[in-house]
């Protein structure tokens, strides 16, 4: 599933990442990019902590108009696999 990460890190490290849980505080602008990168690397689970809501367009690849007035943490939980 994470072929490129596996090639870079090795199969053992990729399997370890899949068992890890990361707490991410703030999933707005920069946090959104960090979250996406961690998901693409194969991190297995997340605790997303962010009480802010999407109020205007922020430069993150995962924000869409349907996200406006939703809590950031809820939006990303629904958006990512």
N, C-alpha and C positions, 0 to 999 in steps of 0.2 A: 504494500500500500504506500509506503514512504520510501520508494526506491532510491531517490537521490540522496535522502538523508542517510539511508542505509549504506550507500556507496561511500559517503563521506565519513560517517562515524563508525561504521561496522555494524554487523548484525547484533552483537551483544549489547552495544550502547543503545541501539534503536529499540531493542526489547526492554531495556531498563527504562527508557523514556516513556514507553507506553504504560508503565506501571506507576509513574510519578504523578503527583498532584501539585499544582502550582497555584498559589494565591496571588491574584493580581489586583492591586489597588488603583482604581481609575482606569476605565476603558474608553475614555474619550479620545482626543487627538492622537497622541503618541501611544497611549495604552492600547488603542485599537490595533495599531500596527504591530505592537509587541505580541498581543494576543493572537493575531493572525499568523505571525511567524512561528510562535510556539506550537500552534495547531498543525501547521505545515511540517514542523520538525517531528511531530508524532507524540507530543506530550499527551498523556492519557486522560487527565481530568483537571478541572479548574474550579477555584472558588473566585468568583468575580465580585469585587466590592466596589460599588460606585452608586451613590445616591443621586447623582445628577441626572437630568433628563436631556434628551436631544431637543434643543430649542431652535437651533438654526443650523445651516449647513456647516459641518466641520470637515476638515480634509482627511477623512478616513475612508478607505475603500469599501467599508461595509455599511455606511450610513446611506439610507435611502429615504425618500419622503414618507414612507410608511413608518419610519422610526420616530418621527417628530412627536414630541410630548410623551414618549415612552422612556422609562428609566434605562440608562445605558446598559446596566448589567442584565436586565430582562431582554433587551433587544439583542445583545450578543449571545445570550444563552439560546435564544430561539434561532439565531442566524447560523451559528457554527455547528458542525457535526459533533 
